[in-house]
Amino acid sequence: MNNKPDPSGQTPAERAASAFDSLELPTHLSLERLVKVVEGVRHRPIQIEAAGALNGGSICGLWLSTDEVEIILHAISPSGLHRQQFVLHELGHMVLRHDELVVPADYIEVLFPNLPVGLVSRVLARSGFTDDLEAAAESLADLFAAAIRNSDREPRSFERVFE
């Protein structure tokens, strides 16, 4: 894993930790609750679907961002934990706003004159899979997984103690 700092001086793990802390997640976290939080951050709904075309080897998940919806496609796996990690990784990319990486508009207009600049920019930003972006997304996914795992060990609410 690449632990070199980016121009801001933070390593991928530090960027992930900052993003995690900024979410102010609820004490009792589940994947469903996390998705609702990220929907609020992204200001659009998130659809999650299994995709048989993803082989689960080199590509386990894919995130597609549109103006109306965020779509997460994940590989089919017999392990619920693996499927969850695929989704958490893509949620990490969303929270870290990896779709907002800037590709100069004049390059886009020359290379893809018949396509909308915003659409091409989003696709190019996500297709440049650098180790640094992947490391940050995976670090954030690990933090999400730990928070969900730790929530499973605690009572769901204080009131249940007195039922």
For each residue, the residues with C-beta under 8 A, 3 or more apart:
1: 12 131 135 138
2: 12 131 132 135
3: 11 12 13 135
4: 11 132
5: 8 9 10 11 14
6: 9 10 11 12 15 132
7:
8: 5 15
9: 5 6
10: 5 6 14 15 18
11: 3 4 5 6 14 15
12: 1 2 3 6 15 16 132 133 135 136 139
13: 3 16 17 135 136 139
14: 5 10 11 17 18
15: 6 8 10 11 12 18 19 96 136 139
16: 12 13 19 20 92 96 136 137 139 140 142 143
17: 13 14 20 21 139 143
18: 10 14 15 21 22
19: 15 16 22 23 92 95 96 140
20: 16 17 23 25 140 143 144 147
21: 17 18 24
22: 18 19
23: 19 20 37 41 95
24: 21
25: 20 29 33 34 37 147
26: 29 33 37
27: 151 154
28: 33 151 154 156 157
29: 25 26 33 34 144 147 148 151
30: 33 34 148 151
31: 34 35 84 87 88 148
32: 35 36
33: 25 26 28 29 30 36 37
34: 25 29 30 31 37 38 88 91 144 147 148
35: 31 32 38 39 46 48 91
36: 32 33 39 40
37: 23 25 26 33 34 40 41
38: 34 35 41 42 46 70 91 94 95
39: 35 36 42 43 44 45 46 70
40: 36 37 43
41: 23 37 38 94 95
42: 38 39 46 65 70 94
43: 39 40
44: 39 67 68 69 70
45: 39 69 70
46: 35 38 39 42 69 70 71 72 91 94
47: 69 70 71 72
48: 35 71 72 74 87
49: 71 72 73 74
50: 73 74 75 76 83
51: 54 62 73 74 75 76
52: 76
53:
54: 51 59 60 61 62 73 74 75 76
55: 58 59 75
56: 59 60 75 76 77 82
57: 60
58: 55
59: 54 55 56 62 75
60: 54 56 57 74 75 82 86 89
61: 54 72 73 74 75 86 87 89 90
62: 51 54 59 72 73 74 90
63: 70 71 72 73 90 93 94 99 126
64: 70 71 73
65: 42 70 71 94 99 122 126
66: 69 70 71
67: 44
68: 44
69: 44 45 46 47 66
70: 38 39 42 44 45 46 47 63 64 65 66 94
71: 46 47 48 49 63 64 65 66
72: 46 47 48 49 61 62 63 87 90 91
73: 49 50 51 54 61 62 63 64
74: 48 49 50 51 54 60 61 62 77 83 86 87 90
75: 50 51 54 55 56 59 60 61 82 83 86
76: 50 51 52 54 56 83
77: 56 74 82 83 86
78:
79: 82 83
80: 83 84
81: 84 85
82: 56 60 75 77 79 85 86
83: 50 74 75 76 77 79 80 86 87
84: 31 80 81 87 88 145 148
85: 81 82 88 89 141 145
86: 60 61 74 75 77 82 83 89 90
87: 31 48 61 72 74 83 84 90 91
88: 31 34 84 85 91 92 140 141 144 145
89: 60 61 85 86 92 93 137 138 141
90: 61 62 63 72 74 86 87 93 94 137
91: 34 35 38 46 72 87 88 94 95 140 141 144
92: 16 19 88 89 95 96 136 137 138 139 140 141 144
93: 63 89 90 96 98 99 126 133 137
94: 38 41 42 46 63 65 70 90 91 97 98 99
95: 19 23 38 41 91 92 140
96: 15 16 19 92 93 133 136 137 140
97: 94 100
98: 93 94 101 125 126 133 137
99: 63 65 93 94 122 125 126
100: 97 125
101: 98 125 128
102: 121 125
103: 107 108 120 121 124 125
104: 107 108
105: 108 109 117 121
106: 109 110
107: 103 104 110 111
108: 103 104 105 111 112 115 117 120 121 124
109: 105 106 112 113 117
110: 106 107 113
111: 107 108 120
112: 108 109 115 120
113: 109 110
114:
115: 108 112 119 120
116: 119 120
117: 105 108 109 120 121
118: 121 122
119: 115 116 122 123
120: 103 108 111 112 115 116 117 123 124
121: 102 103 105 108 117 118 124 125
122: 65 99 118 119 125 126
123: 119 120 126 127
124: 103 108 120 121 127 128
125: 98 99 100 101 102 103 121 122 128
126: 63 65 93 98 99 122 123 129
127: 123 124
128: 101 124 125 133
129: 126 133 134
130: 133 134
131: 1 2 134 135
132: 2 4 6 12 135 136
133: 12 93 96 98 128 129 130 136 137
134: 129 130 131 137 138
135: 1 2 3 12 13 131 132 138 139
136: 12 13 15 16 92 96 132 133 139 140
137: 16 89 90 92 93 96 98 133 134 140 141
138: 1 89 92 134 135 141 142
139: 12 13 15 16 17 92 135 136 142 143
140: 16 19 20 88 91 92 95 96 136 137 143 144
141: 85 88 89 91 92 137 138 144 145
142: 16 138 139 145 146
143: 16 17 20 139 140 146 147
144: 20 29 34 88 91 92 140 141 147 148
145: 84 85 88 141 142 148 149
146: 142 143 149 150
147: 20 25 29 34 143 144 150 151
148: 29 30 31 34 84 144 145 151 152
149: 145 146 152 153
150: 146 147 153 154
151: 27 28 29 30 147 148 154
152: 148 149
153: 149 150
154: 27 28 150 151
155: 158 160 161
156: 28 160
157: 28 160
158: 155 161
159: 162 163
160: 155 156 157 163
161: 155 158
162: 159
163: 159 160
